[in-house]
Structures are given as structure tokens and as C-alpha cells.
Amino acid sequence: MTRMGKTRWTALALAAAFAAATVQADETCNSPYTTKLIKGQEEYLHVWTLGVQGVGDGSDKLVTIDVRPGSPTYGQVVHKLSVGGRGEAHHMGFTDDRRHLWAGRLDDNKIFVFDVGTDPAKPKLVRTIADFAQKTGYVGPHTFYALPGRMLIQGLSNTKDHGGVTGMALYNNKGGLVEKYDMPRGELPIGKGDGYGYDIGINPQKNVLLTSSFTGWTNYMMDMGKLVADAEAMKRFGTTMVVWDLKSMKPQKVLDVPGSPLEIRWSLNPGDNWAVTATALTSKLWLIKQDASGQWQAKEVATIGDPSKIPLPVDISITADGKGLWVNTFMDGKTRYFDLSNPEAPRQTYEKVTGKQVNMVSQSWDGKRVYVTSSLLANWDKKGADDEQFLRAYAWDGKELTPQFELDFYKLELGRAHHMKFSARSASATAAAGASTQLAAAR
């Protein structure tokens, strides 16, 4: 990073790698630089929730659920924090010290920073960033990905035409903008870039940052029925992934991945050099891997369901050993499991209908617990009786998903359940000590 000392970057990167190697339990999708990891089982589940007019206070909110087995409030909402208004609440991400959770809205572009380190059972709103679009020219802060002392944010759109051309913005942990990086666009020596963005995934050992692509504000704020019927609008979805040099933050190669590649998941197995993504519109799994000459390539390796029925794969979650992958498909409400023992040829080995519509899927580090939420986007969610809004928790024994508890977000007057993050008091208790260790290493 141009404004980050190399010594400090190296020291904090090593600290992060050590923490990742010694983790006992956590989500598998967190940034490798999120160093304050959970010891034992997750205790609280935070759900970033879209407000619905006429449902409760109608506001977007952070909902906290007790997931401690044996707790008198197990499977219950123990805290809810409304942030005011409805701005298309979407994704969240921890800071590197895990004390704060950044959460964004795709419509009004506001970013909310919650203190979850002081007391994870009772998060506090400590900062609101309301000028993301004005300062960056980007719209739709989507992915929040921790770097040492920084937060890298992937936008989905732009202020000029609300299309898919966008970029990434780098903030410090105090909420100040540091730099911005436009997504590559046009005919370039590294490939043809469409300028679109969606997710971020980093492999520090390979000095690689991967980005994927989706669509712009005009499309994601449109009613899904209207969108699907609009042939021109359907052409405005991303078809690329970009390989970036992490240290220089320069794009190195544009990969052709048609069909809107969404979530990126690197294998966490030491020594692996590959990541996977799912394409929403073509229902495929893609492998991004170095070839024999060290060049990064993208390859279609599996089909998800029946592409002709457009199951719409959305969120994916890789196992800690890189041997399995959960895939949620929104339209048919299924949660599927793929065996990734051979990442060149994933095999589906299990599926279960977990809702009339499903979106996000999060699993525990030990792979024994799986959580599913329902909302995709306010204007894309199903209508009428099919518009279920829930959190459902399952136990996984390697053969079957067994329901543990569920929360009906409509009956509880909470809204539409979207993104999830885990926390625990064990992570909070070590935060101060960990911060001291990082500062000492940086010196």
C-alpha cells in the first residue's frame, strides 16, 4: 500500500498469518488479516437486516442472536440496534483487530461502524460514514475486507450513470479515506476489463487479491420481474474477475468468467493456490488457479442444479480444510454441498430445501454448524407467501443438516434477514492484548 510502511505491513501480515494458523473456530470467509479470532465456538450471531415499511420500526438494523448451547437465551434475539431509514442493508466485515464491524447500504451508500468488541451481546453504533459516494465517486459499498489497520471496500456502481463501472476504496480504521482504485476497463494489455466489481478475496502467501463482478445500481434496485424481462438490462452484468498484485494494488490480469461471478472463496488449506466462485446467471462453479507456469487461469469446473431453470446461486462457504463447499441457490431455496477433494472436478453430494428463498450461508470453522438467511435484495425477494424472512440454524454431521432453531424475522417484526457475522466474548477478551502485540511488532 502506498501509504503504509513496509515494515508495519510485514509485521502485521505475519501476525495475521500466525493467528489464522492457530484458530480454533470462526467463519471461513473472513479476511486473513482479521487477527482476533474466536477460541472455541461462536457465541453470538449478528444479522444485518433490511427494514420493511410497516414491520416494526421499519428501519435497517443489526440483530444479535445468542447461539451458545445451554444458554437460557439460546436461539433468541438478545439485542437489536436500528440505524434509521431503509438504504438496502447488505454486507458487513470486521476490522483487522475484530473490535469493529463495518456494515454498508447499497442504496443510500451509508456505512455504519459498530463496536462489537466491548460487549458482543450489545453492539454499539460508534460511527456513520455518509459521504462514501461523494468522496469516491462509487456507489453501493458492498464488500468490507480488512487489511492491517485498513478497510478495503468494493463498490458496485458509480455516481455518474449508476451503471456497473466502479472501484475499490481504502479507508483507515478510523473512517478516513486513504485511496481509491478504479476497476480495469476496456481493451488492456492484461485483458478486456468491464469495470465491474463485487467481492474481494486475498491470498497473502501468493500476494494476490481477486475481485469479481456483478451489476450497477440501476439493475440491483430494479424489481426482479421487470429486470428479467428487460433484455438490455440483462446484458449489464459482470463477466470478469481481476487478479491484482496485493502490495502494489495494480491489476495484473483480467479473467473471462461469464455469468456474473459473485462470492470468492480461497482454499484455506496450507499450500493450496486456488479459489472458487459461483456464477449467478449461468449456475456454474469456477476454479481460479495457477497453471504450471505460475499464471492465473479461470476454468469452469461444475454445474449447480439445472442452469435452464436459473436456480441463481448466491452465497458460498468453503470448509476450513478446503475439501467442501456450501452453495445456496435463491430461486429453488436449496442448500447444496460439494465435495472439493479434487477442485478440478467438484461433486455435489448433498442438498436440502432450507427455505422458499435462501441467500446467505455461514458455517463454523469446525464445520459442525451451518446458518442460513433468506433475503437477497429488497426488490429481488419473492412476493406473497414465498417471501419468507428467517434465520435458520442447522447441525451438520457430514451426512445431514439437522434443524437446531429458527427465527421468523417477520413475526419478530425485524425485517429481511441478510448478512451474518460471528462473535464471542473470547475474541473480545483478547482484543486489547492483541492490539498491544501488533503495535510492538510494528515498531
N, C-alpha and C positions, 0 to 999 in steps of 0.2 A: 504494500500500500504506500502511496507516495507521501503520506503524512504520518506514517507510523515507523518508528525506529526499527531497524532490522534486528537489533539485539532484543528489544522488547517483544517483537513478533515471534522470534525464535523461541524465547524463554516461555512465553505463554502457549505457543503451539505444542512444545514438549510437555508442559503441564497438562494440557488438554488430552494429549495422546496417552499419557500415563493414567489419567482419570478414566478414559474410555476403556483402557485395558483392564482396570480393576473394578469396573462397575458390576453391581450385583443385580440391579433391577432398574429399568427405565423404559421409555419409549425408544424404538429403534430409528425413528425418523428425525431425532434432534440433531442439530449441528454438532460436529465433533469438537467444537470449541466450547460447548456448554459443559463446564467442568464440575459443577456441583450436582452430582448425580445421586439418585436415591439408593440408600442402603436397605435392602430388603424389599418389601412390597410397597407399591404406590398406596398412599393413604387417602388422597383427595383427587377428584377428577373435576377439572374446570371446563365448562362448556360455554363457548362464545355463541350467543343466542340472538337471533333476529327478532326484533319486536314486530308485533302484528297489531294493527289498529283494532281496538275493541277487546283485545286479550290482555288482561291485567292492566299494567300501566302503559302498554303499547310501545315500550322502549326497548332498544337493544340492551343486552345485559350480560354480565359474566355470572354464570351459575356454578356454584361449588357443591359437589356431592361427596358424601362420606363413603369411601369404598373399603374401609377397614373391616375385615371379617371379625365378627364378635362384638363390634361396636353397637351400642344401643341405637345409634342413628345410621347404621349401615344401610346403604341403598336409598338414603334420603337426602333431600336438598338441605344443606346446613347454612347456606348463605347465598344471597343474590344481590348484585350491585348494578343498578341501572345507570346508564351513561347519558341518557337523554336523547330523544329522537330516534329515527329509523334511517340508517345510512347504509344498509346492506352489510351487516356484520359478517365477516368471513373467516380469515385465518389469524393465527397467533404464533408467537415464537419467544422463547426465553432468551434473556441476555446471557453472556458467557458466564457470569457469576451466579446465574439462576435466581437471583433475587427479584428480578422484574420480568413481567410478561407483557410483551407488546402485542396489541390487537388492532386490526385495521378494518375500515369500512370501504367497500368498493364504489359506493355512490357519491357520498359527500367527501371522501378522501381523508377523513379524520383518523388519527391514530391515538389510541389510549394506552397508557403505560400503567400497569397495575403492580403494586408491591405485593408479591406472594411469598417473600422471604421472611418477613417479620412474623406473620401468622398465616400459613397456607389455608387455614379453615375460614379466614376472614380477610380476603384480599382488599386492598385499598387503592383507589384511583389516585395516583400521585402526579400525573402529567397528561395533558392533552395537546397533541400536535395538530394544529388546524390549518397549517399553511403548506402542507406537502405538495399540493398541485401548483401553488403559486411559486414556490421556490425551485421545484424540479422541472415543471412542465409535464410531469407524468400524472396519470390518473389511475385510481384503483390500486392502492398499496395492498399487495396480495401476500407474498411470502416474506416472512421475517426470519432471517438467518444470522445467527450470532457469529461474529468474528471477535478476536481478542480486543476488548474494550469498545467494540463497534457493533452496529446492527446494519446488515445489508438487506435492503428492501427491494423486491421485484415489483415493478408496476405492471399494469395490464393495458393501459391506454395512454392517451395524451390530451392535452388541453386544446390543441389546435382543431382537430376534427373528430375527437372521441373514437378514432379507429384503433387498430391493434398495434401500431408502431409505438414503442415505449422504451423503457430502460430501467436500470437499477440505480438506487440512491443509497449512499453510505452515510450513516449517522453515527455520532458517538453515543455512548450510553446515557448521556445527559440530555439527549434530544436535539443536538445541534447537527445541522447538515455539514458533512465533510466534503463529499464529492459525488458526482453522478456519472453514469456510464450508459451511453446510448447503445441499444441493441444493434448489431450489424445489419445493414440494409443495402440491397442492390447487388449488382454483379461485382464481386470482390475476388482477389487472389485466393482467399480462403474458402470460397463458395458463394452461393447466392443466398443472401440473408433477406428474410421477410420483415425484420424489425420487431417481431412479436416476442412476448415474454410470458412466463407463468411461474415456474418453480425454479428453485436453486438447490444444487446438491454438490458438496465439496468432498474431494478425496485429498487430504493434506499430503499423504505419502507420495502421491503422483503429481502434486502441485497443479491439480485440475479442479476447475469449477465448471459444472454443467448447468445450462439453462434450457428450459423447454418453452412451449408456446401455446397460446390459447386464442383469445379474441378480444376485441375492444369494447368500450362502454356501450356503444350503440347496440351491439349484439347481446351482451350479457344482461342488460337492463330491459331487453325486449321480452314480451310474453313468448314462451317456448313454442306454442302452436303457431303463432304468427311468424316466428323466426324460421321454423322448419319449412313453412310454406313460401318463404321468400328465397328464391333461387340465388339472387345476388348476395344476400346476406350470408347464405351458407358457404359462399366462396371466401368469406372473410374470416377464416380460421387459420391458425398457425400450422406450418408444415415443416418446421425445422427445430433442431436442437443445436446449441452452440457450445463448443469446447473453448474454455478460457484458460489462460495462464493465470493462476491464482495470485502469485506475487506481484505481477505487473498489471493485472486486471486488463489484459489485452486479449481480444478474441483470436483464437488460433485456427479454428476450423468450423465451418457450418455443415452440419449433418442433415441430410434429407430424410425426414421422418414424417410422412404424410398422415393426416387424420387427427391433428391436434394432440400431441404428446403432453400429458399432464404431469402427475407426480413423478419425481425422480428418487430412486432408492439405490444407494450404493450398497454392495455387499460389505458387511462389517467383519467378515471372516479375514483374519490377518493374511496378507499376501495376495488377496483377490484384487483383480484390476478391472472390475466390471460393475455396471449399474443397469437397472431395468426401469422401463417406463411403460405406461399403457396409453394407447391412442383412443380417445373418446369416440371419434366418429367412425373408425374402421374396426374397432374391437380387437386390437392386436397387442401382444406383448413384444417389446423391442429390447434388444440387448445392445448396450454401448460398451465396447471392449477394445483394448489394444490388440492389434494384429501382431504377427511375428516380427514385423519391422518396427513395432512400437507406435504405429499410427492408430489413432482412434477411429473406429468404424461403428456404424449403426446397422443392425440386422434384425429383421422380423423373425421371431422365433416361436410364436404360439398364437393361437386364436382363442378369444374369450367368448364363450357361448356361440350364438348364431349371429354373425355380423349383419345378416339380412334383416334381422328383427331389431337392430340397433339397440342392444342392451345398455349401451352407454356406460362403459367402465369409468369410474370416477377416482376414488381413493384406493391406494395400495399400501400394504405394510409388509416389509421384509422381516424375516426372523433374524435373531441376533447372530446365528451361525451362517446366515446366507443360504440356507438349504430350503427355505419355503417362503411363499408369498401369499398374503391375503389380498383378494381383489373384490371390491364392491361394485356392483352394476346397478345403476339407479333405476332403470326402467322396469326390470323384472324383479327388483327387490332381493337380489341374491348376494350372498357372501360366499365366495369361492376360495379354495385353497389349491395352490400349485406347488408341486414338488420341483425345486430348483437344484436338485443334486447335480444335474447337468444343465447349466444355464443356457447352453446352446439349444436345448430341447425341453423346455418346461412341460410338465404333465399335470393336468388337473386331476386331483384325487378326491375332492370333496366339494359339495355345495349344499347350501341351505337357504331357504327363503327366510330372511330375517326381518322383512317388512314389506309394505306395499310400495315403498320407495326407500332406498338407503343411499347414503353418501359416504360419510367418513368412517374409517375403521382404524382403531388403535389397539395394539397388543402390548402386553407386558414383556419385559426383557426375557423372562423365563418362558414365555410363550404359553403360559397356562391360563391367561385371562385375555378376552377379546371384548372390546366395546364398540358399539355401532350407533351412529346417529343418522338422522333422516333427511335434513334439509340440504338442498343443493344451492339454489338461488331463489329469492322470493318469487320472481316471475317465471321460474322454471319448475318449481314444485308442482306436484299433481293437484288436481282440483277435487272438491267434494269429499266423498268417503275415502278416496285414495290419498288424501292429504294427511297422512299420519305424521305426527311430530313427537319424537321419542328419543330417549337414550335406553339402549338395551345392553345388559352385561351378560357375558357368557363365560363358562369354564370350558377349556379345551384340553382334552386328554390325548390328542393325536388322532382321534377317530371321530369324535362327535362334539359339536357345540351344544352345551347344556345351559339353559337359561338360569341365571342367578337372581337377577331383579330387572325391573324395567320402570321407567318413569315416563308418564304421558305428559308432555310439555304443554299440551293444550288444556288438559284437565287441571294442571297446576298453574295455569294462566301465566306461563313463562314465554311462549312464543315458539320459534322454529329452532330446533337444536342443530348446531353446525359443528364447528371445530372443537377438538378436545386436547387437553394437556394434563399430565400427571404432576402431582407434587406430594411432598411428605415432610413431616417435621424433621426427619433425619437430614434431609437436604438443607433445611433452614438452619439447623443447629451447627452445621459445618461451614456455613457461608462466610462468616467473619474470619475464621481461621484460614479458609482457603484464599480469601482475598489478600490476607497478610502474606501468605506463601507466594502468591503470584507477584505481589509488589516487590518482595525480596528478590525473586528470580529475575524480575525485570531490571533491577538495579545491577 
